[in-house]
């Protein structure tokens, strides 16, 4: 599962690269790590909108629940959440439901070890 987020309408479209760049980075990461991308979901909204309140992310969550998909890939942590507290809240919500989050740029780890948890 791939999740894309652009912060405004000015970043999407044929002449823009945000969505395309994110898609390419995420699908490359998926291929290199033997994940199958079954679908992608996207939001066009400010990072100030909480992850769990975003329309596209809600659709992603429902789809994953219905189809038993548990791996979500995004380009980097800023595409997932801009605020550290918001990121941790969303991460814990998803983790409790069996999800694994993957930052294609590896700028943040979501592994289950004390060092990574401390750094997050």
C-alpha positions as CSV (number, residue, x, y, z in Angstrom):
1,X,0.0,0.0,0.0
2,X,1.4,3.4,-0.9
3,X,0.3,6.7,0.7
4,X,1.0,10.0,-1.0
5,X,0.4,13.5,0.4
6,X,0.9,16.8,-1.3
7,X,0.3,20.0,0.6
8,X,-1.6,21.9,-2.0
9,X,-3.2,21.7,-5.4
10,X,-0.3,23.7,-6.9
11,X,1.9,20.6,-6.3
12,X,-0.1,18.2,-8.4
13,X,-0.8,17.8,-12.1
14,X,1.0,16.9,-15.3
15,X,3.6,19.7,-15.0
16,X,4.3,19.1,-11.3
17,X,6.5,16.5,-9.7
18,X,5.4,16.0,-6.1
19,X,3.0,13.1,-6.6
20,X,5.1,11.5,-9.3
21,X,8.3,11.8,-7.3
22,X,6.6,10.2,-4.3
23,X,5.1,7.4,-6.3
24,X,8.5,6.6,-8.0
25,X,10.4,6.6,-4.7
26,X,7.7,4.5,-2.9
27,X,7.3,1.9,-5.7
28,X,11.1,1.6,-6.0
29,X,11.3,1.0,-2.2
30,X,8.5,-1.6,-2.5
31,X,10.2,-3.5,-5.3
32,X,13.6,-3.4,-3.5
33,X,12.0,-4.8,-0.4
34,X,9.7,-7.3,-2.0
35,X,6.4,-5.5,-1.2
36,X,3.6,-5.7,-3.7
37,X,1.9,-2.4,-4.2
38,X,-1.8,-3.3,-4.5
39,X,-3.2,0.2,-4.4
40,X,-2.3,3.8,-3.6
41,X,-4.1,6.5,-1.7
42,X,-3.4,10.2,-1.7
43,X,-4.4,13.4,0.1
44,X,-4.0,17.0,-1.0
45,X,-3.9,18.8,2.3
46,X,-1.7,20.6,4.7
47,X,0.4,18.5,7.0
48,X,-1.5,20.4,9.7
49,X,-4.5,18.1,9.1
50,X,-4.0,15.1,11.4
51,X,-3.2,11.8,9.7
52,X,-6.3,10.1,11.0
53,X,-8.6,13.0,9.9
54,X,-7.4,12.9,6.2
55,X,-9.9,11.7,3.7
56,X,-7.4,9.7,1.6
57,X,-5.8,8.1,4.7
58,X,-9.2,7.1,6.0
59,X,-9.9,5.4,2.7
60,X,-6.5,3.7,2.9
61,X,-7.2,2.5,6.4
62,X,-10.7,1.1,5.5
63,X,-9.3,-0.7,2.4
64,X,-6.4,-2.2,4.4
65,X,-8.9,-3.4,7.1
66,X,-11.2,-5.0,4.4
67,X,-8.3,-6.6,2.4
68,X,-6.0,-7.5,5.3
69,X,-3.2,-5.3,4.0
70,X,-0.8,-4.3,6.8
71,X,2.2,-2.6,5.2
72,X,2.0,1.2,4.3
73,X,4.8,2.9,2.4
74,X,5.2,6.7,2.2
75,X,8.1,8.8,0.8
76,X,9.3,10.3,4.0
77,X,8.1,11.3,7.4
78,X,6.9,14.7,6.3
79,X,4.4,13.1,3.9
80,X,3.0,11.1,6.8
81,X,3.0,13.8,9.5
82,X,4.6,17.1,10.2
83,X,4.3,17.1,13.9
84,X,6.2,14.6,16.1
85,X,3.3,14.1,18.5
86,X,0.8,13.6,15.7
87,X,3.2,11.1,14.0
88,X,3.5,9.1,17.2
89,X,-0.3,9.1,17.9
90,X,-1.0,7.8,14.3
91,X,1.9,5.3,14.5
92,X,0.6,3.8,17.8
93,X,-3.0,3.7,16.5
94,X,-1.9,1.8,13.4
95,X,0.6,-0.4,15.3
96,X,-2.1,-1.5,17.7
97,X,-4.1,-2.7,14.7
98,X,-1.2,-4.7,13.2
99,X,0.1,-2.2,10.7
100,X,3.7,-1.7,9.7
101,X,4.8,1.7,8.4
102,X,7.7,2.1,6.0
103,X,9.5,5.4,5.1
104,X,11.0,4.9,1.7
105,X,13.7,7.5,2.4
106,X,14.4,5.7,5.7
107,X,14.4,9.1,7.5
108,X,12.6,7.6,10.5
109,X,12.4,4.1,11.8
110,X,9.3,2.4,13.0
111,X,11.0,-0.7,14.2
112,X,10.3,-2.2,17.6
113,X,13.5,-1.6,19.5
114,X,14.1,0.8,22.4
115,X,16.7,2.9,20.5
116,X,14.4,3.5,17.5
117,X,11.5,4.3,19.8
118,X,13.6,6.8,21.7
119,X,14.7,8.5,18.5
120,X,11.1,8.7,17.3
